[in-house]
Amino acid sequence: MCGIAGYIGKKEGLPIVFTNLRKLEYRGYDSAGVAFFDFRGNGKLIKTVGKLDNLEKLIKNKKSLPLTAVVGHTRWATHGVPNKANAHPHADCDGKIFLVHNGIIENYQELKESLIKKGHNFRSQTDTEVAAHLVEEYGFEPALKKIVGAYALAVIYKNDPGKIYVARLGSPLVVGVGQDEYYVASDPTALAGLVKKVIYLKDGQRGVLSLNSMLIGPARPKIEPLDIDPEQAQKGDFPHFMLKEIFEGPEVLLSALRGRLMPDKGIVKLGGLEGVADQLRKVDKMEILACGTSYYSGLVGELLFEEFARIPTEVLLASEYRYRKLPVKKGTGALFISQSGETADTLAALRKANNHKLLTLGIVNAVGSSIARETKAGVYNHAGPEIGVASTKAFLSQLGVLTLMSLYFNPRKTKNHKEFLEELAAIPLKIRSILKESNQIKTLAKKYLKYNNFLYLGRGYNYPTALEGALKLKEISYVHAEGYAGGEMKHGPIALIDKNFPTIAVVTKNLVYEKMISNLEEIKARSGPILAIATAGDKKIAKLADDVFYVPKTAEPLEAMLNIIPLQLFAYYFGTLRGHDVDKPRNLAKSVTVE
Ligand code: F6R
């Protein structure tokens, strides 16, 4: 979603802010802008619609003197169409204040009306512009008190040059602490390689940054190390982040398992949960809350928790949970899954669960993010920054961590426990062998490129896999793809099947294999093309399906980690072959910080 960048220091700020906006491009945006006041109070506000290339052309011959406070923004439209007037930074009536904002000002209509009555002139349709005029009318701190909603704000003033005013409520904002310089960013990824120390602003914290001083309050700011390898935020030799991140799968899973999975000792250790171990023992129901891809990993988690932890588990969409009137029961654990750790719906659900005094746990990738901080305990994915908008490696690592968690809870080790842990440890190698065959998937994507509708089928652990495979295809290819439980197909979707409606079936050798075969027979009988993801050595499927991609055999609860890889690759190749920008699909944002 929208991105914020800012700089105050001895270096020339404009190129720094622009480069940092580039690093935030992955979040999704439709317009962009920068603004600055130099130490003499001379200001510039430059903004435009479209890609950052357009902004780059406009700032090419512009220089910002050293000691100039610069702010920049990439906007993902919420209030008002993507046009130049609605792009950030926004200004007050006289162009003496420039302001960038992430979040939503919920009471902006009434604030706008009262400001218009006081004589303020508005130029845009955005909620954000209200904040610029509020600051003009009342000053920074009093303005914040009038805002209802969420904000991460960075503001610069003509009359107080060389300073950036920052504030956070509900939307993330990070301050990078350098030597006589400060950076501002909505996402720490933008600061990788620039600073080693950061402050993740807490809700309600605000402050002023100038060349060699920083004043942040009311809560004392906590300086933390920034632990993001700048290499990880680069594409390297890959044409797209999405492909790079799929190929990172084996390493990502190894990092998720490292130091936690000990097959030789037959144990799983999760340091992040040690502090609540006593409370965990008393949990008699688990609710898993998440959105999108993280929700689908939660569906796999539900089956894992039932099978290994033997705890009744329910997966809920965070956006629905917020408004449901679920009876609150002591002893319920609430597990929040989020790659970004900033998803507004998931965060709001977490706050509700915390208010209900439930034991809240997290599986989060972004270190220091709001969900990581506000859950009582949790386990980091350690997948590294995920830049491609479509989540791939984070999903895989979520499955890894969920498997570990379910085993951690496992009260009486299930049969073949040690062998199972060994098999889990072998998954990264098996993923590597699938990735070696990626060209086969590319060929299949070419073959199926003519179709505009797809049904994805799976059962058991592969039902969520099918849902996630379908989500990947629709996100980056913009074709209709529906995930369905194999057994449900005959209750409706079978009506869609004909020679123009292919099915991608996840039909690996497991408990429900024969059932899936019957479902596929029904499709074949109606001339539906079938592309199957099947277990190596399965001859039966080759006779039934038009095409087969083979994956190595593994234990059923681990299958999703293997089977999702060809589905992610299929979506990737399909999207790129159709000419789409798969790293930044239309209308999507990486971190959805609005409801
Ligand atoms: C899909 C995707 C989204 C996210 C969802 C939740 O590829 O990326 O569906 O999974 O917005 O995001 P997080 O996990 O950051 O809470």
Residues whose N, C-alpha, C, O or C-beta is under 5 A from the ligand:
A	BS01	F6R	C291 G292 T293 S294 I337 S338 Q339 S340 G341 T343 V389 A390 S391 K590 V592
